[in-house]
Amino acid sequence: PLSILLGILIACLMNVKIRGIKLFRTIYFLPQVTSMIAIGIVWTTILANYGPINQFLMKLGIQNPPMWLSSSTFALISVEIVSIWRSMGYNAIIFLAGLQGISGDLYEAARIDGANRINCFFKITVPMLSPTIFLCTVMQFISSLQVFDTIMAMTQGGPGRTTNVLTYYIYQRAFVDMRFGYASAVAYVLFVIILVITLIQFVGQKKWVNY
């Protein structure tokens, strides 16, 4: 949800015609075309126990800052933050395309009727953007169930089994334990889970997507 929400907000900012906006778009999309292994190494350094973030927090007076990647409380949250940071630019580009397809006449008519920017956003932008929101929701959900490279690069499933998500579990059983049959069975279960929930999303979209 945060990736979708941030993607919409960034797209709205990029949709404003100001100088340097093309560079602005490039900066937000850059994480999507960068190797996840490289991103994982950089963020592992940033989130290290004595990394830049914790050094900054200690300068602010926090004596015991969070152990981001070595704490069972914060490890999964840290991975989620990196995943959101990486995917929100991709979502923003898709939302930007959706925003540019909305007719300006709708906003003009709304302003004549006395609507403010907040009213225009919730009464025009969100309903007209609902097909794009649905697309990004389905894609983001499938991507979140298939996350592997972030876990591999940053935590290897640890500490303990805190970040041992299903795809990384399949990798361990197949290529570490050499239990290929068992790993294939788990992969089929993952496929069924994704299929069922995606079908539910397609059925539910008829109630809220504006075509």
C-alpha positions in Angstrom: 0.0 0.0 0.0 2.8 2.5 0.8 4.4 1.9 -2.6 1.1 2.6 -4.3 0.4 5.7 -2.2 3.9 7.1 -2.6 3.8 6.4 -6.3 0.6 8.4 -6.7 2.0 11.3 -4.7 5.3 11.4 -6.7 3.4 11.1 -10.0 1.3 14.2 -9.0 4.5 16.1 -8.3 6.0 15.0 -11.6 2.9 16.0 -13.4 3.5 19.6 -12.5 5.2 21.5 -15.4 8.4 22.9 -13.9 11.9 23.3 -15.1 14.1 20.2 -14.6 11.1 17.8 -14.3 12.7 15.3 -16.7 15.7 15.0 -14.3 13.2 14.6 -11.4 11.6 11.7 -13.2 14.9 10.0 -13.9 16.0 10.2 -10.3 12.9 8.4 -9.1 13.0 5.7 -11.8 16.8 5.1 -11.4 16.4 2.5 -8.6 14.2 0.3 -10.8 17.0 -0.1 -13.5 19.8 -0.6 -10.9 21.0 -4.0 -10.0 19.3 -5.2 -6.8 22.5 -6.8 -5.6 24.2 -3.4 -5.8 21.3 -1.8 -4.1 21.4 -4.4 -1.4 25.1 -3.9 -0.7 24.6 -0.1 -0.5 21.6 -0.3 1.8 23.3 -3.0 4.0 26.1 -0.5 4.6 23.7 2.3 5.3 21.6 0.2 7.7 24.6 -1.4 9.4 24.8 -1.3 13.2 27.4 1.6 13.0 26.3 2.8 9.6 25.4 6.4 8.6 21.8 6.2 9.8 22.7 5.0 13.3 25.6 7.4 13.5 23.2 10.2 12.7 20.7 8.9 15.3 23.4 8.8 18.0 24.4 12.4 17.2 20.7 13.3 17.9 21.1 11.8 21.3 19.6 8.3 20.8 22.0 6.1 22.7 20.7 2.7 21.5 19.5 3.1 17.9 17.8 0.2 16.2 19.9 -2.7 14.9 18.2 -2.6 11.5 19.4 -5.8 9.9 20.4 -7.8 13.0 17.3 -7.3 15.0 14.3 -9.6 14.6 12.0 -6.6 15.2 13.5 -4.3 12.5 15.0 -6.7 9.9 11.8 -7.3 7.9 10.8 -3.6 8.2 14.2 -2.6 6.8 13.7 -4.9 3.8 10.3 -3.5 3.3 11.6 0.1 3.3 14.2 -0.8 0.6 11.5 -2.6 -1.5 9.2 0.4 -1.3 12.0 2.8 -2.1 12.9 0.7 -5.2 9.4 0.2 -6.5 7.7 3.5 -5.9 9.5 5.1 -8.9 8.2 2.5 -11.2 4.7 2.9 -9.9 5.1 6.7 -10.2 5.9 6.5 -14.0 2.8 4.3 -14.6 0.6 6.7 -12.6 2.1 9.7 -14.4 1.0 8.1 -17.7 -2.5 7.7 -16.2 -2.6 11.3 -15.0 -1.7 12.6 -18.4 -4.6 10.7 -19.8 -7.1 12.6 -17.7 -8.8 15.4 -19.6 -8.2 18.9 -18.2 -11.8 19.8 -19.0 -12.9 17.8 -15.9 -10.8 19.9 -13.6 -11.8 23.1 -15.3 -15.5 22.2 -14.8 -14.9 21.2 -11.2 -13.2 24.5 -10.5 -16.1 26.5 -12.1 -18.4 24.6 -9.7 -16.2 25.7 -6.7 -14.2 22.6 -6.1 -10.8 23.0 -4.5 -7.7 20.9 -5.1 -8.5 18.3 -2.5 -12.0 17.8 -3.9 -10.6 17.5 -7.4 -8.1 14.9 -6.3 -10.6 12.6 -4.6 -13.5 13.2 -6.9 -11.7 13.3 -10.3 -8.1 12.1 -10.1 -8.6 9.0 -8.0 -11.7 7.7 -9.8 -10.2 8.4 -13.2 -6.9 6.8 -12.1 -8.6 3.7 -10.7 -7.7 1.4 -13.7 -4.0 2.3 -13.2 -4.3 1.8 -9.5 -5.7 -1.6 -10.1 -2.9 -2.5 -12.5 -0.2 -1.4 -10.1 -1.9 -3.1 -7.2 -2.0 -6.5 -9.0 1.6 -6.1 -10.2 2.9 -5.0 -6.8 1.1 -7.8 -5.0 2.6 -10.4 -7.2 6.0 -8.8 -6.9 5.8 -8.7 -3.1 5.1 -12.5 -3.0 8.0 -13.2 -5.3 10.6 -11.1 -3.5 14.0 -12.8 -3.4 16.9 -10.6 -4.5 16.3 -8.1 -1.7 16.4 -10.9 0.9 19.4 -12.5 -0.7 21.4 -9.3 -0.9 20.6 -8.0 2.6 19.7 -10.6 5.2 19.9 -14.2 3.7 16.7 -14.9 5.6 18.0 -13.8 9.0 18.3 -13.0 11.8 17.0 -16.4 12.6 14.1 -16.9 10.2 12.6 -13.4 10.5 13.0 -12.6 6.8 12.9 -16.1 5.4 10.1 -15.5 2.9 8.6 -18.2 0.8 10.7 -17.6 -2.4 13.9 -17.7 -0.3 12.7 -20.8 1.4 12.2 -22.4 -2.0 15.8 -21.4 -3.0 17.2 -22.9 0.2 15.4 -26.2 -0.1 16.3 -26.5 -3.8 19.9 -25.2 -4.1 21.2 -25.7 -0.5 19.5 -28.9 0.6 19.2 -30.2 -2.9 15.5 -31.2 -2.2 14.3 -30.3 -5.7 11.0 -32.2 -5.5 10.0 -30.6 -2.2 11.0 -27.1 -3.5 9.0 -27.6 -6.6 6.0 -28.6 -4.5 6.3 -25.4 -2.5 6.7 -23.4 -5.7 3.4 -24.8 -6.9 1.7 -23.8 -3.7 3.1 -20.3 -4.2 1.7 -20.3 -7.7 -1.8 -21.3 -6.4 -1.7 -18.6 -3.7 -0.8 -15.9 -6.3 -3.4 -17.2 -8.8 -6.3 -17.3 -6.2 -5.6 -13.8 -4.8 -5.1 -12.3 -8.2 -8.5 -13.8 -9.3 -10.1 -12.3 -6.2 -8.6 -8.9 -7.1 -10.0 -9.2 -10.7 -13.5 -10.0 -9.3 -13.4 -7.2 -6.7 -12.2 -4.6 -9.2 -15.6 -4.5 -10.8 -16.9 -2.6 -7.7 -14.4 0.2 -7.6 -12.6 0.5 -10.9 -14.0 3.2 -13.2 -13.9 2.3 -16.9 
